[in-house]
Amino acid sequence: MTVPFSQEVQLNNQLGFTNTGASGSRSLFRIDNPSCHCLPGQPWILIQSGNFYQHLEREFLTPDLNTLAPHLWLVATQSSSHIDALHEQVLKGCNIVITENPELHLTWANNRVFVKPIPPYMLSNAFWTAQLVPSTSSSSIHDLRCEPPTALVEAALGFMRTYYYLIRHESDLHVAKQSRLLPASLTDITLEQWHACITGFGDIQDDQVSPRYSSYGTFRLSRLNLWAKFLLRRFQFYHINRQYGKYFARFYAPILFFFAILTVVLGAMQVSLQADVYEDRGRHHWVGLQEISLWFSVATLMCICAIGLVLLSLLIYMLLREISFAVKGVIRRRRYGAQAQVARKESLA
């Protein structure tokens, strides 16, 4: 693996590294403050710490989404590039909400989209070279960190690749600065500088990133919460409603709609029955009104049934369309994978 961007175009100059010997092991250090032994923007992550990678894994790994990955075709579009740029998120009325939970990165609920900011050290060539590129040996004082966990490298690559799609225009860069998605030191960078640094992540292939990023971009949180009950064996993927009132409030509208329909149906049935009673009693001077009431009640019942049938048909159509789209995506990806394997074999032959 090579670093996706060079030292010349890096956007963070606070870190450097030295080779600790002929073994090829690398030692990371702070250039801006040699007495400081923590990562930029992460004072609790010490560079020399034995559990250095454990801290990074909490920052980037998505074990729950990786577990759901084989079934996520039921939840989201099967395309790693299915990520709206930041200006499009704003255009759709979404509020960009910062999250430090990697599981929530690029999930959305109602008018909120959750985005994890880029840590400053992720824009340093020295950090990638010293910590995420495997060394040639593990015989140094940094034995615990000489071989970075594959899952961490894949998650880091996938995370950074999402920003290749999020920030593609000048307006996206402006939104990112306003939303504090970029480090505070980058308030004056230009689009050209950003593009030079991030463009290498656009060449990262799906088989180089973690399962969460290999086939999917954004997720609807409500669908993740639904499928978490069956696939993760827990009530919700993530609780966004911390109060019972807000949780149950979403059921009020459908319940009121159901009772409104039920009230109309019962009222129409009562009118039709009452019209029959008046007719049986021989009150023929009200025959016109009786007939109107009877037929109006029947027409009301038919309208309610028609509306219900249309709504049910629309729901079934939308579900079938999404399932069809998901199945076509699975077939297309398998076909593409088979063609890629054949091309790879031919290139090696």
MARROLUM-721207 format. One record per residue (C-alpha): y, z, x. Coordinates in steps of 0.2 Angstrom, whole numbers, padded with zeros to 4 digits, always signed. Each point is the difference from the previous one (the first is absolute). Layout:
YZX ...
! end
This chain:
+0000+0000+0000 +0018-0004+0006 +0016+0008-0006 +0007-0011-0014 +0018+0001+0008 +0006+0000+0018 +0011+0013+0009 +0014-0012-0001 +0001+0000-0019 -0005+0018-0003 +0012+0009-0012 -0003+0018+0008 +0003+0003+0018 -0003+0019+0001 -0018-0002+0007 -0008-0006+0016 -0017+0001+0008 -0008+0001+0017 -0017-0005+0006 -0008+0016+0006 -0012-0009+0012 -0011-0014+0004 -0010+0005-0016 +0013-0008-0011 +0004+0015-0010 +0018+0002-0006 +0011+0015-0002 +0015-0001-0012 +0016+0009+0003 +0018+0001-0007 +0013-0010+0009 +0015+0006-0010 -0005+0018+0002 -0013+0004+0014 -0001+0018-0005 -0005-0004-0017 -0019-0002-0003 +0000-0006-0018 +0000-0017-0008 +0017-0006-0006 +0003+0006-0018 -0015+0011+0000 +0004+0016+0009 -0017+0008-0005 -0010-0014+0008 -0002+0004+0019 -0004-0015+0011 -0011+0011+0011 -0009+0008-0014 -0019-0001-0001 +0001-0003-0019 +0013-0014+0002 -0010-0013-0009 -0004+0012-0014 +0019+0002-0004 +0001-0019+0000 -0015-0002-0011 +0009+0011-0013 +0015-0011+0001 -0009-0017-0003 -0018+0001-0006 -0004-0003-0018 -0018+0007-0003 +0001+0000-0019 +0006-0018-0001 -0013-0006+0013 -0013+0008-0011 +0007-0009-0015 +0002-0017+0009 -0017-0008-0006 +0006+0003-0018 +0019-0003+0002 -0002-0018-0006 +0000+0008-0017 +0017+0009+0003 +0010-0013+0010 +0003-0018+0006 -0012-0004+0014 +0013-0006+0013 +0006+0010+0014 +0017-0009-0001 +0002+0005-0018 +0015+0010+0004 +0017-0003-0007 +0015+0001+0012 +0012+0014-0002 +0013-0010-0009 -0013-0006-0013 -0004+0019-0003 +0018+0003-0004 +0001-0015-0010 -0015+0006-0011 +0009+0016-0003 -0010+0011+0012 +0007+0015+0009 -0007+0001+0017 -0006+0018+0003 -0004+0006+0018 -0018+0007+0002 -0008+0007+0016 -0017-0001-0008 -0009-0016+0006 -0011-0001-0015 +0016-0003-0011 +0007-0013+0011 +0004-0015-0011 -0006+0007-0016 +0011+0000-0015 +0002+0009-0017 +0012-0005-0014 +0016-0004+0009 -0004+0008+0017 -0008-0007+0015 -0006+0011+0014 +0003-0005+0018 -0004+0009+0016 +0014-0002+0013 -0004-0007+0018 -0001+0014+0013 +0012-0004+0015 -0015+0000+0012 -0009-0014-0009 +0014-0011+0006 -0003+0004+0018 -0010-0012+0011 -0005+0015+0011 -0007+0010-0014 -0011-0014-0005 -0005-0004+0018 -0004+0018+0005 -0008+0007-0016 -0006-0014-0011 -0007-0013+0013 -0017+0005+0007 +0000+0005+0018 -0013-0006+0012 -0006+0017+0004 -0001+0018-0007 +0000+0010+0017 +0017+0008-0001 +0008+0016-0006 +0004-0010-0016 -0019-0003-0004 +0003+0005-0018 +0012-0014-0002 -0006-0014+0011 -0010-0009-0014 +0011+0000-0016 -0010+0001-0016 -0003-0017-0007 +0004+0006-0017 +0017+0006+0005 +0004-0016+0009 -0005-0011-0015 +0010+0011-0012 +0015-0001+0012 -0001-0018+0001 -0002-0002-0019 +0015+0012-0003 +0012-0010+0011 -0006-0016-0007 +0006+0005-0017 +0018+0001+0007 -0002-0018+0005 +0000-0004-0018 +0012+0013-0006 +0015-0005+0011 +0002-0019+0001 +0018-0002-0004 +0017+0007+0004 +0000+0008-0017 -0017+0008+0003 +0007+0008+0016 +0015+0006-0008 -0011+0009-0014 -0011+0007+0014 +0015+0008+0009 +0007+0007-0017 -0017+0007-0005 -0003+0008+0017 -0016-0010+0003 +0005-0004+0018 +0004+0013+0014 +0018+0006+0000 +0003-0008+0017 -0002-0017-0008 +0015+0000-0011 +0008-0014+0010 -0015-0012+0003 +0001-0018-0005 -0013-0010-0010 -0003-0010+0016 -0005+0016+0010 -0011+0006-0014 -0009-0017-0002 -0003-0001+0019 -0008+0017+0000 -0010-0001-0017 -0005-0018+0000 -0016+0003+0011 -0007+0011-0014 +0000-0015-0011 -0013-0008+0010 -0012+0015-0002 -0016-0006-0009 -0008+0010-0015 -0015+0004+0011 +0011+0009+0012 +0007+0013-0012 -0008+0014-0011 -0008-0003-0017 +0015+0006-0009 +0011-0014+0008 -0013-0014+0003 +0000-0007-0018 +0014+0009-0010 +0019+0003+0001 +0007+0010-0015 -0009+0011-0012 +0004+0007-0017 -0001+0019+0000 -0006+0001-0018 -0015-0011+0004 -0004+0010+0015 +0000+0016-0010 -0011-0008-0013 -0014-0006+0012 +0001+0016+0011 -0009+0009-0014 -0015-0011+0002 +0000-0005+0019 +0008+0015+0008 -0007+0013-0013 +0017+0008-0002 +0012+0001-0015 +0014-0010+0008 +0004-0010+0016 +0017+0008+0002 +0009+0012-0012 +0017-0007-0004 +0003+0011-0015 +0001+0018+0006 +0004+0007-0018 -0012+0000-0015 +0014-0006-0011 +0003-0016+0010 -0018-0003+0001 -0003+0001-0019 +0016-0009-0005 -0007-0017+0004 -0013+0003-0014 +0014+0003-0013 +0005-0018-0003 -0018-0007-0003 -0004+0015-0011 +0016-0002-0011 -0004-0019-0001 -0017+0004-0006 +0006+0012-0013 +0013-0012-0006 -0012-0013-0003 -0012+0012-0008 +0014+0006-0012 +0005-0018-0005 -0019-0004-0003 -0002+0015-0011 +0016-0003-0009 -0005-0018-0004 -0017+0006-0006 +0008+0013-0011 +0012-0013-0008 -0015-0012-0003 -0010+0014-0008 +0014+0006-0011 +0004-0018-0006 -0018-0001-0006 +0002+0017-0009 +0015-0006-0009 -0009-0016-0005 -0015+0009-0007 +0011+0011-0011 +0007-0016-0008 +0018+0001+0005 +0002-0018-0001 +0019+0000+0000 -0001+0004+0019 -0013-0014+0003 +0013-0009+0012 +0004+0015+0010 -0019+0005+0001 -0005-0017+0006 +0014+0000+0013 -0005+0017+0006 -0018-0004+0001 +0003-0016+0010 +0013+0007+0011 -0012+0014+0005 -0014-0012+0003 +0012-0011+0010 +0006+0016+0010 -0018+0004+0004 -0003-0018+0006 +0015+0000+0011 -0005+0017+0008 -0018-0008+0003 +0008-0016+0007 +0012+0010+0012 -0015+0011+0006 -0011-0016+0002 +0014-0009+0010 +0003+0016+0011 -0018+0002+0003 -0002-0019+0004 +0014+0001+0012 -0007+0015+0009 -0017-0008+0002 +0008-0016+0006 +0010+0009+0013 -0015+0010+0006 -0011-0016+0001 +0014-0009+0009 +0001+0013+0013 -0019+0001+0002 -0001-0019+0002 +0014+0001+0013 -0009+0014+0009 -0016-0009+0000 +0008-0017+0006 +0008+0010+0014 -0017+0007+0005 -0008-0017+0000 +0015-0007+0010 -0001+0013+0013 -0019-0002+0002 +0002-0019+0002 +0014+0002+0012 -0010+0013+0010 -0015-0012+0001 +0011-0014+0006 +0008+0011+0013 -0017+0005+0006 -0006-0018+0001 +0016-0005+0010 -0002+0015+0011 -0018-0005+0004 +0005-0018+0003 +0014+0005+0012 -0012+0011+0010 -0013-0014+0001 
! end
